[in-house]
């Protein structure tokens, strides 16, 4: 047999062996397939959602409680009686036992020489004293204020406050002492003539939103506690 024929037979034998090895390798599962088979036999893995940090939930609850506490006086005034409690005439006025955030009215004459303009975020305010007394002050919105050169008696209706409980009491008191040489007594009152019950709808909205968020986060905390106990 010639050398060329031997080489040809040898080459065919090698090719047959490679084909057999290839066919055998297809029938045997690979390492990846074995891994997948074992995974399918096990219970499916449940991916757990990442829980919100507990400190964040407690922080949200604290903010809601703070908002509800801060607006409690506004909420009380929102539901006050729609008819103002008459306080009589400002001349010779003596403070009674009417609680803060009540709706009240008083009769008096605006003192044109004793007033101060306060720069507030949304609207400037005028705070002035009524004549014949050192204990009655009225707050109005500067843009809506009606000033006249004549002195005349007027009825002022609005939110009743003890002046010392208002945030800017010390500012107005210092201004009056420096500019007018007068002292505002501790039992002075303030009538916010631009505020009426039932008009501050934003207070109700803030309370409802704060309450809803508060309850939602309380439920989340309760669920987390029960889950840990189980």
DOMI-778349 format. One record per residue (C-alpha): residue number from 1; residue in one letter; chain; x, z, y. Coordinates in steps of 0.2 Angstrom, whole numbers. Layout:
REM DOMI-778349
REC / nr / rest / kette / X / Z / Y
REC / NUM / a / A / X / Z / Y
...
//
This chain:
REM DOMI-778349
REC / nr / rest / kette / X / Z / Y
REC / 1 / x / A / 0 / 0 / 0
REC / 2 / x / A / 7 / -5 / 17
REC / 3 / x / A / 12 / 8 / 30
REC / 4 / x / A / -2 / 1 / 42
REC / 5 / x / A / -15 / 4 / 29
REC / 6 / x / A / -10 / 22 / 26
REC / 7 / x / A / -10 / 25 / 45
REC / 8 / x / A / -27 / 18 / 46
REC / 9 / x / A / -34 / 29 / 32
REC / 10 / x / A / -26 / 44 / 39
REC / 11 / x / A / -33 / 41 / 56
REC / 12 / x / A / -51 / 39 / 48
REC / 13 / x / A / -48 / 56 / 39
REC / 14 / x / A / -44 / 65 / 55
REC / 15 / x / A / -59 / 58 / 64
REC / 16 / x / A / -71 / 63 / 50
REC / 17 / x / A / -64 / 81 / 50
REC / 18 / x / A / -67 / 82 / 69
REC / 19 / x / A / -85 / 76 / 67
REC / 20 / x / A / -88 / 89 / 54
REC / 21 / x / A / -81 / 103 / 64
REC / 22 / x / A / -91 / 97 / 79
REC / 23 / x / A / -107 / 97 / 69
REC / 24 / x / A / -103 / 114 / 62
REC / 25 / x / A / -100 / 122 / 79
REC / 26 / x / A / -117 / 116 / 85
REC / 27 / x / A / -126 / 125 / 71
REC / 28 / x / A / -117 / 142 / 75
REC / 29 / x / A / -124 / 152 / 90
REC / 30 / x / A / -112 / 155 / 104
REC / 31 / x / A / -107 / 171 / 111
REC / 32 / x / A / -119 / 168 / 126
REC / 33 / x / A / -133 / 164 / 114
REC / 34 / x / A / -130 / 180 / 104
REC / 35 / x / A / -131 / 190 / 120
REC / 36 / x / A / -147 / 182 / 125
REC / 37 / x / A / -155 / 185 / 107
REC / 38 / x / A / -151 / 203 / 108
REC / 39 / x / A / -158 / 204 / 126
REC / 40 / x / A / -174 / 196 / 120
REC / 41 / x / A / -176 / 210 / 107
REC / 42 / x / A / -175 / 224 / 119
REC / 43 / x / A / -188 / 230 / 131
REC / 44 / x / A / -189 / 220 / 147
REC / 45 / x / A / -179 / 228 / 162
REC / 46 / x / A / -190 / 234 / 176
REC / 47 / x / A / -182 / 232 / 193
REC / 48 / x / A / -186 / 247 / 204
REC / 49 / x / A / -189 / 244 / 222
REC / 50 / x / A / -177 / 253 / 234
REC / 51 / x / A / -185 / 268 / 241
REC / 52 / x / A / -185 / 272 / 260
REC / 53 / x / A / -173 / 287 / 264
REC / 54 / x / A / -183 / 303 / 265
REC / 55 / x / A / -176 / 307 / 282
REC / 56 / x / A / -183 / 291 / 289
REC / 57 / x / A / -200 / 296 / 283
REC / 58 / x / A / -199 / 313 / 290
REC / 59 / x / A / -193 / 306 / 307
REC / 60 / x / A / -208 / 295 / 308
REC / 61 / x / A / -219 / 310 / 304
REC / 62 / x / A / -210 / 320 / 318
REC / 63 / x / A / -213 / 306 / 331
REC / 64 / x / A / -231 / 305 / 327
REC / 65 / x / A / -234 / 323 / 329
REC / 66 / x / A / -224 / 323 / 345
REC / 67 / x / A / -235 / 309 / 352
REC / 68 / x / A / -251 / 318 / 347
REC / 69 / x / A / -245 / 334 / 355
REC / 70 / x / A / -240 / 325 / 371
REC / 71 / x / A / -257 / 317 / 373
REC / 72 / x / A / -267 / 332 / 368
REC / 73 / x / A / -272 / 336 / 386
REC / 74 / x / A / -277 / 318 / 390
REC / 75 / x / A / -288 / 318 / 374
REC / 76 / x / A / -296 / 334 / 380
REC / 77 / x / A / -300 / 326 / 397
REC / 78 / x / A / -306 / 310 / 389
REC / 79 / x / A / -320 / 319 / 381
REC / 80 / x / A / -324 / 330 / 396
REC / 81 / x / A / -342 / 331 / 403
REC / 82 / x / A / -346 / 316 / 413
REC / 83 / x / A / -354 / 326 / 427
REC / 84 / x / A / -340 / 335 / 438
REC / 85 / x / A / -341 / 354 / 440
REC / 86 / x / A / -344 / 357 / 459
REC / 87 / x / A / -330 / 368 / 467
REC / 88 / x / A / -339 / 369 / 484
REC / 89 / x / A / -330 / 367 / 500
REC / 90 / x / A / -311 / 367 / 502
REC / 91 / x / A / -311 / 379 / 517
REC / 92 / x / A / -308 / 396 / 511
REC / 93 / x / A / -307 / 390 / 493
REC / 94 / x / A / -302 / 403 / 479
REC / 95 / x / A / -297 / 397 / 462
REC / 96 / x / A / -309 / 401 / 449
REC / 97 / x / A / -308 / 401 / 430
REC / 98 / x / A / -311 / 382 / 427
REC / 99 / x / A / -299 / 376 / 413
REC / 100 / x / A / -286 / 362 / 416
REC / 101 / x / A / -291 / 345 / 412
REC / 102 / x / A / -309 / 348 / 417
REC / 103 / x / A / -319 / 335 / 428
REC / 104 / x / A / -322 / 343 / 445
REC / 105 / x / A / -327 / 339 / 463
REC / 106 / x / A / -323 / 347 / 479
REC / 107 / x / A / -328 / 344 / 497
REC / 108 / x / A / -315 / 343 / 511
REC / 109 / x / A / -306 / 335 / 525
REC / 110 / x / A / -289 / 326 / 522
REC / 111 / x / A / -275 / 333 / 531
REC / 112 / x / A / -266 / 318 / 538
REC / 113 / x / A / -250 / 327 / 543
REC / 114 / x / A / -247 / 335 / 526
REC / 115 / x / A / -245 / 323 / 512
REC / 116 / x / A / -231 / 315 / 501
REC / 117 / x / A / -230 / 298 / 492
REC / 118 / x / A / -223 / 299 / 475
REC / 119 / x / A / -215 / 284 / 466
REC / 120 / x / A / -223 / 283 / 449
REC / 121 / x / A / -219 / 270 / 436
REC / 122 / x / A / -235 / 259 / 436
REC / 123 / x / A / -242 / 264 / 453
REC / 124 / x / A / -237 / 275 / 468
REC / 125 / x / A / -247 / 291 / 471
REC / 126 / x / A / -252 / 300 / 487
REC / 127 / x / A / -253 / 319 / 486
REC / 128 / x / A / -261 / 327 / 501
REC / 129 / x / A / -268 / 344 / 506
REC / 130 / x / A / -286 / 347 / 512
REC / 131 / x / A / -288 / 356 / 529
REC / 132 / x / A / -293 / 374 / 530
REC / 133 / x / A / -284 / 379 / 514
REC / 134 / x / A / -267 / 380 / 507
REC / 135 / x / A / -273 / 380 / 489
REC / 136 / x / A / -282 / 363 / 487
REC / 137 / x / A / -272 / 346 / 485
REC / 138 / x / A / -279 / 329 / 480
REC / 139 / x / A / -269 / 315 / 471
REC / 140 / x / A / -274 / 297 / 474
REC / 141 / x / A / -267 / 280 / 470
REC / 142 / x / A / -258 / 273 / 485
REC / 143 / x / A / -264 / 255 / 483
REC / 144 / x / A / -282 / 261 / 483
REC / 145 / x / A / -281 / 274 / 496
REC / 146 / x / A / -292 / 273 / 511
REC / 147 / x / A / -284 / 281 / 527
REC / 148 / x / A / -294 / 282 / 543
REC / 149 / x / A / -289 / 288 / 560
REC / 150 / x / A / -304 / 299 / 561
REC / 151 / x / A / -306 / 316 / 552
REC / 152 / x / A / -321 / 316 / 541
REC / 153 / x / A / -328 / 326 / 526
REC / 154 / x / A / -327 / 318 / 509
REC / 155 / x / A / -331 / 323 / 491
REC / 156 / x / A / -316 / 321 / 480
REC / 157 / x / A / -320 / 320 / 461
REC / 158 / x / A / -307 / 319 / 447
REC / 159 / x / A / -296 / 328 / 435
REC / 160 / x / A / -294 / 347 / 438
REC / 161 / x / A / -277 / 354 / 436
REC / 162 / x / A / -267 / 370 / 441
REC / 163 / x / A / -254 / 363 / 452
REC / 164 / x / A / -240 / 373 / 445
REC / 165 / x / A / -244 / 365 / 428
REC / 166 / x / A / -241 / 347 / 435
REC / 167 / x / A / -223 / 340 / 431
REC / 168 / x / A / -219 / 336 / 450
REC / 169 / x / A / -225 / 353 / 457
REC / 170 / x / A / -208 / 359 / 461
REC / 171 / x / A / -204 / 342 / 470
REC / 172 / x / A / -219 / 343 / 481
REC / 173 / x / A / -217 / 361 / 484
REC / 174 / x / A / -199 / 359 / 490
REC / 175 / x / A / -204 / 344 / 501
REC / 176 / x / A / -218 / 354 / 509
REC / 177 / x / A / -206 / 368 / 513
REC / 178 / x / A / -192 / 357 / 520
REC / 179 / x / A / -203 / 345 / 530
REC / 180 / x / A / -219 / 356 / 535
REC / 181 / x / A / -212 / 373 / 533
REC / 182 / x / A / -226 / 378 / 522
REC / 183 / x / A / -226 / 386 / 505
REC / 184 / x / A / -238 / 380 / 491
REC / 185 / x / A / -245 / 395 / 482
REC / 186 / x / A / -244 / 397 / 463
REC / 187 / x / A / -263 / 397 / 461
REC / 188 / x / A / -265 / 380 / 471
REC / 189 / x / A / -276 / 367 / 462
REC / 190 / x / A / -274 / 348 / 461
REC / 191 / x / A / -288 / 336 / 460
REC / 192 / x / A / -283 / 319 / 453
REC / 193 / x / A / -296 / 308 / 461
REC / 194 / x / A / -291 / 292 / 452
REC / 195 / x / A / -295 / 299 / 434
REC / 196 / x / A / -312 / 301 / 426
REC / 197 / x / A / -317 / 305 / 408
REC / 198 / x / A / -319 / 291 / 396
REC / 199 / x / A / -308 / 279 / 406
REC / 200 / x / A / -292 / 281 / 397
REC / 201 / x / A / -295 / 271 / 381
REC / 202 / x / A / -276 / 269 / 378
REC / 203 / x / A / -276 / 288 / 374
REC / 204 / x / A / -288 / 285 / 359
REC / 205 / x / A / -278 / 270 / 353
REC / 206 / x / A / -262 / 280 / 353
REC / 207 / x / A / -270 / 294 / 344
REC / 208 / x / A / -278 / 283 / 331
REC / 209 / x / A / -262 / 273 / 328
REC / 210 / x / A / -251 / 289 / 327
REC / 211 / x / A / -264 / 297 / 315
REC / 212 / x / A / -264 / 282 / 304
REC / 213 / x / A / -245 / 281 / 303
REC / 214 / x / A / -244 / 300 / 300
REC / 215 / x / A / -256 / 300 / 285
REC / 216 / x / A / -248 / 285 / 277
REC / 217 / x / A / -231 / 293 / 277
REC / 218 / x / A / -238 / 309 / 271
REC / 219 / x / A / -245 / 300 / 256
REC / 220 / x / A / -228 / 291 / 253
REC / 221 / x / A / -220 / 309 / 252
REC / 222 / x / A / -233 / 315 / 240
REC / 223 / x / A / -231 / 300 / 229
REC / 224 / x / A / -212 / 303 / 229
REC / 225 / x / A / -214 / 321 / 224
REC / 226 / x / A / -226 / 317 / 210
REC / 227 / x / A / -215 / 303 / 203
REC / 228 / x / A / -200 / 315 / 202
REC / 229 / x / A / -211 / 328 / 194
REC / 230 / x / A / -216 / 316 / 180
//
